[in-house]
Amino acid sequence: HRPANYDDLLIIETSFEGIPEFRFPIDYQIRRDDQENLLVSGRVTLCFVDRERNRPVRCPDVLKSVFENVLPDS
């Protein structure tokens, strides 16, 4: 949306909904430290994959428990 400059202090805000299963979409916004102007917004989707079979798998239990402890509505 707008450029950032070399010495800018940037604030990166990320958000996600719920506990991930197979896919994990993450939304983000990047602003300057003044918080007035949105510089970048976007979405990235991560996927849990079995490296040996190269197939999607469910979120590992250890990671799922971290989300359950952090998210208020879990």
Secondary structure as GFF3:
##gff-version 3
##sequence-region A 1 74
A	DSSP	beta_strand	10	15	.	.	.	ID=ss1
A	DSSP	beta_strand	23	32	.	.	.	ID=ss2
A	DSSP	beta_strand	38	47	.	.	.	ID=ss3
A	DSSP	beta_strand	49	50	.	.	.	ID=ss4
A	DSSP	beta_strand	55	56	.	.	.	ID=ss5
A	DSSP	alpha_helix	61	70	.	.	.	ID=ss6
###
